Amino acid sequence: MDRFKGSYRHTLDAKNRMFIPAQFRKRLGGEDTDFVIMKSPEPEKCLFIYPQDEWEHIEEKLDEMDPGAQNRNKYRLVYSRIDVQALDKQGRIALKEDFCSHAMLERNVLVLGAGKRIEIWSEDEWNKMTQQAQEEDFNWNDIPW
């Protein structure tokens, strides 16, 4: 399976549109193929983008949860945090205002490959997160190279 890799700097325009890097477009399915944009769980302040096939795996796991009240609330919360989109002819997405607010996106954004998904971060929030990770004694040796 192809994984999303790398980081790219982009900007939001006045209509909250942004380009998805060409390297990521093919894996998303290209123009006219739906994918899912999701607000990250707190405390992170970013957006996740899942190709349709990856999102279907997540939905299968959600559907397997016990239908008790606590899980029904989780189900509701997950689905209330998503938007389904397709790339426009220029390879852009248009982010809803509440998605931009959640991720604190204003103008300069960082688009990251994160394995099975894409993440969209404001540059400021990304810098805060990486600084915090370094202060918490992030150890590269813990990565299974």
C-alpha positions as CSV (number, residue, x, y, z in Angstrom):
1,M,0.0,0.0,0.0
2,D,1.2,3.5,-0.8
3,R,1.8,5.7,2.2
4,F,1.7,9.4,2.4
5,K,5.2,10.8,3.0
6,G,6.9,14.2,3.2
7,S,5.9,17.7,4.2
8,Y,4.8,20.6,2.0
9,R,4.1,24.3,2.7
10,H,1.0,25.8,1.2
11,T,-1.3,28.7,1.8
12,L,-5.0,29.1,2.3
13,D,-6.7,31.6,0.0
14,A,-9.5,34.0,1.0
15,K,-12.1,31.2,0.4
16,N,-10.2,28.7,2.6
17,R,-9.0,26.7,-0.4
18,M,-5.7,25.1,-0.5
19,F,-3.7,22.8,-2.9
20,I,-3.1,19.2,-2.1
21,P,0.5,18.3,-3.1
22,A,0.6,16.5,-6.5
23,Q,2.4,13.6,-4.7
24,F,-0.7,13.0,-2.6
25,R,-3.5,13.5,-5.2
26,K,-3.0,10.2,-6.9
27,R,-3.3,8.3,-3.6
28,L,-6.5,10.3,-2.7
29,G,-8.0,9.1,-6.0
30,G,-7.7,12.3,-8.0
31,E,-10.5,14.5,-9.2
32,D,-14.1,13.4,-8.6
33,T,-13.1,10.8,-6.0
34,D,-14.4,11.4,-2.5
35,F,-12.2,11.4,0.6
36,V,-12.8,12.3,4.2
37,I,-11.5,15.3,6.1
38,M,-11.7,15.0,9.9
39,K,-11.0,17.3,12.8
40,S,-8.3,15.7,14.9
41,P,-9.1,14.5,18.4
42,E,-8.1,17.0,21.1
43,P,-5.6,18.1,22.2
44,E,-4.1,18.1,18.7
45,K,-5.1,21.0,16.5
46,C,-4.9,19.7,13.0
47,L,-7.0,18.0,10.3
48,F,-6.8,14.5,9.0
49,I,-7.5,13.5,5.4
50,Y,-8.2,9.8,4.7
51,P,-8.6,8.3,1.2
52,Q,-11.9,6.5,0.8
53,D,-10.5,3.0,1.2
54,E,-8.7,3.9,4.5
55,W,-11.9,5.6,5.8
56,E,-13.9,2.4,5.0
57,H,-11.5,0.4,7.2
58,I,-12.2,2.9,10.1
59,E,-15.9,2.7,9.5
60,E,-15.8,-1.1,9.7
61,K,-14.1,-0.9,13.1
62,L,-16.7,1.7,14.2
63,D,-19.5,-0.6,13.1
64,E,-18.1,-3.5,15.1
65,M,-18.2,-1.5,18.4
66,D,-20.8,-2.6,21.0
67,P,-23.9,-0.5,20.4
68,G,-24.1,0.7,24.1
69,A,-24.7,4.3,25.0
70,Q,-21.0,5.2,25.5
71,N,-20.1,3.8,22.1
72,R,-23.1,5.5,20.4
73,N,-21.7,8.8,21.7
74,K,-18.3,8.0,20.3
75,Y,-19.9,7.2,17.0
76,R,-21.8,10.4,17.0
77,L,-18.7,12.5,17.9
78,V,-16.6,10.9,15.1
79,Y,-19.2,11.5,12.4
80,S,-19.9,15.0,13.6
81,R,-16.2,15.9,13.0
82,I,-16.0,14.9,9.3
83,D,-16.6,16.3,5.9
84,V,-16.5,14.5,2.6
85,Q,-14.9,16.2,-0.4
86,A,-13.2,15.6,-3.7
87,L,-10.4,17.6,-5.3
88,D,-11.5,20.4,-7.7
89,K,-10.0,20.6,-11.2
90,Q,-7.0,22.5,-9.8
91,G,-6.2,19.9,-7.2
92,R,-7.6,22.0,-4.3
93,I,-9.9,21.4,-1.3
94,A,-12.1,24.0,0.3
95,L,-12.1,23.8,4.1
96,K,-15.1,24.7,6.2
97,E,-14.7,27.6,8.6
98,D,-15.1,25.4,11.7
99,F,-12.4,23.1,10.4
100,C,-10.0,26.0,9.9
101,S,-10.9,27.2,13.5
102,H,-10.3,23.8,15.0
103,A,-6.8,23.5,13.4
104,M,-6.1,27.2,13.9
105,L,-5.5,27.6,10.2
106,E,-5.1,31.1,8.9
107,R,-2.8,31.5,5.9
108,N,0.4,29.4,6.1
109,V,-0.3,25.7,6.4
110,L,1.9,22.5,6.5
111,V,0.6,19.5,4.6
112,L,2.2,16.3,6.0
113,G,2.3,12.7,4.9
114,A,1.5,10.7,7.9
115,G,1.4,7.1,6.6
116,K,-2.2,6.1,5.9
117,R,-3.4,9.7,6.2
118,I,-2.5,13.3,5.4
119,E,-2.4,15.9,8.2
120,I,-2.9,19.6,7.8
121,W,-1.3,21.9,10.4
122,S,-0.9,25.6,10.9
123,E,2.8,26.3,10.9
124,D,2.6,27.7,14.4
125,E,0.8,24.7,15.9
126,W,3.2,22.3,14.1
127,N,6.2,24.2,15.6
128,K,4.6,24.1,19.1
129,M,4.0,20.3,18.8
130,T,7.5,19.6,17.6
131,Q,9.0,21.7,20.3
132,Q,6.9,20.0,22.9
133,A,7.9,16.5,21.6
134,Q,11.6,17.5,21.9
135,E,11.1,18.8,25.4
136,E,9.4,15.5,26.4
137,D,12.6,13.7,25.5
138,F,11.5,12.3,22.2
139,N,14.0,9.6,21.3
140,W,14.6,8.7,17.7
141,N,16.0,5.4,18.9
142,D,12.5,4.4,19.9
143,I,11.5,4.3,16.2
144,P,11.6,0.8,14.8
145,W,14.0,1.5,12.0
